[in-house]
């Protein structure tokens, strides 16, 4: 090869800001505190685990819970969950409907900065 091999790395989005890695630059700014079960095939987002002292833990979510809706919007998959959270800012409270076994529960969850 006659010329040098080069690569271009995108600059951060302002001082101290990393790029989200998405083409549209959108990034989630909030933390919910749920570690998803990536193998879940049904409706909603199943919690593989819940981060200690996170918003989800403070609201009483536990491993195995399936979050079905956030503020009334159905979560058909993990992508819908992430997109929903992108519309929020730290300090917002969301209403989550979840299934624990055969019981549906509703929890208020105050989102934290990510």
C-alpha positions as CSV (number, residue, x, y, z in Angstrom):
1,X,0.0,0.0,0.0
2,X,1.6,3.3,-1.0
3,X,-0.2,5.6,1.5
4,X,-0.6,5.5,5.2
5,X,-3.8,3.9,6.7
6,X,-5.7,6.5,8.6
7,X,-8.9,6.7,10.7
8,X,-11.1,9.6,11.8
9,X,-12.5,9.7,15.3
10,X,-15.5,12.0,15.9
11,X,-15.1,14.7,18.5
12,X,-17.1,14.7,21.6
13,X,-20.4,16.7,21.7
14,X,-19.1,19.6,23.7
15,X,-16.7,19.8,26.7
16,X,-16.8,16.6,28.7
17,X,-19.6,15.1,26.6
18,X,-19.1,11.8,24.9
19,X,-21.0,10.9,21.7
20,X,-23.9,8.5,22.2
21,X,-22.8,6.4,19.3
22,X,-26.1,6.9,17.6
23,X,-26.6,8.5,14.2
24,X,-29.1,11.0,15.5
25,X,-26.9,11.8,18.6
26,X,-29.7,11.0,21.0
27,X,-28.7,9.5,24.3
28,X,-30.4,8.5,27.5
29,X,-29.8,10.9,30.3
30,X,-31.5,9.0,33.1
31,X,-30.9,5.8,35.0
32,X,-33.8,3.4,35.8
33,X,-31.6,0.7,37.5
34,X,-32.8,-2.4,35.8
35,X,-30.5,-4.9,34.2
36,X,-32.6,-6.5,31.4
37,X,-32.9,-10.1,30.6
38,X,-31.8,-10.1,27.0
39,X,-33.3,-13.6,26.5
40,X,-36.8,-12.5,27.4
41,X,-39.1,-13.2,24.5
42,X,-42.4,-11.9,25.7
43,X,-44.1,-8.5,26.2
44,X,-42.3,-6.0,28.3
45,X,-38.8,-5.8,29.8
46,X,-37.9,-8.6,32.3
47,X,-35.4,-7.7,35.0
48,X,-32.5,-10.0,35.1
49,X,-31.4,-8.1,38.2
50,X,-32.0,-4.7,39.9
51,X,-29.1,-2.4,40.7
52,X,-28.9,-1.8,44.5
53,X,-30.0,1.7,45.6
54,X,-31.2,2.5,42.1
55,X,-34.5,4.1,41.3
56,X,-36.0,0.7,40.4
57,X,-34.7,-0.8,43.7
58,X,-36.1,2.1,45.7
59,X,-39.5,1.5,44.1
60,X,-39.4,-2.1,45.1
61,X,-38.7,-3.8,41.8
62,X,-37.0,-7.2,42.0
63,X,-35.3,-9.7,39.7
64,X,-37.9,-11.4,37.6
65,X,-40.3,-8.4,37.4
66,X,-41.5,-7.6,33.9
67,X,-42.0,-3.9,33.2
68,X,-45.0,-3.7,30.9
69,X,-45.6,0.1,30.5
70,X,-44.0,3.4,31.4
71,X,-46.4,6.3,31.8
72,X,-49.0,4.2,30.0
73,X,-46.9,3.5,26.9
74,X,-46.6,-0.2,26.2
75,X,-43.0,-1.6,26.2
76,X,-43.0,-4.1,23.4
77,X,-39.3,-4.7,23.7
78,X,-36.1,-3.4,25.2
79,X,-35.8,-0.8,22.4
80,X,-39.1,0.8,23.4
81,X,-38.0,0.9,27.0
82,X,-34.8,2.8,26.0
83,X,-36.6,5.2,23.7
84,X,-39.1,6.0,26.4
85,X,-36.3,6.8,28.9
86,X,-34.7,9.1,26.3
87,X,-37.6,11.5,26.6
88,X,-37.0,12.0,30.3
89,X,-34.6,14.1,32.4
90,X,-33.1,13.4,35.8
91,X,-35.7,14.0,38.6
92,X,-38.7,13.0,36.4
93,X,-41.1,10.5,37.9
94,X,-42.5,7.7,35.7
95,X,-45.4,5.4,36.5
96,X,-44.4,1.8,35.7
97,X,-46.8,-1.1,35.4
98,X,-45.2,-4.4,36.0
99,X,-46.0,-8.0,36.3
100,X,-44.7,-10.1,39.2
101,X,-45.8,-13.6,38.8
102,X,-49.5,-13.5,38.1
103,X,-50.0,-10.0,39.7
104,X,-49.9,-6.6,38.0
105,X,-48.4,-3.8,40.1
106,X,-47.9,-0.1,39.6
107,X,-44.9,1.8,40.9
108,X,-43.8,5.4,40.8
109,X,-40.1,5.6,39.9
110,X,-38.0,8.8,40.2
111,X,-35.3,8.7,37.6
112,X,-31.7,9.7,38.4
113,X,-29.0,11.2,36.3
114,X,-27.1,8.6,34.3
